[in-house]
Amino acid sequence: MALSYKSRRRLALLVLVLGLPAYITLCVVIVAQFDRPSILVELAIYVGMGVLWAFPLKAVFKGIGQPDPETTTSEED
């Protein structure tokens, strides 16, 4: 079942406002459980985790910045 454009926009907003800060907190807590690695290794871990969250949610964010495709507009010149 495909989500409508409006549902995807709401879900994307929910993910960005609530999910992303929760994911960042989770990543920091996970990395803090281990001895602190060198700064380059720690940077690589955070960059990897920063990219990793977007792959499962790619379908939600696809086309969100575009106008609603379900709305028909008539352009009369």
C-alpha angles and dihedrals in degrees: 000000000000120000119238120246092255092050092050091051091051092045091049091051091049091050093049096044101039110010101048096052089047090050092049091051091048092051092050091048092049093049091046090059090072133058110279109267124210116293094254093052090047090049090050090051093051093045090049092049090045092057095038096065093060099058098071091043097047093105091053094054098040110115096357093128092053125087117271106281092204092061113086116212124191114214112202118186 
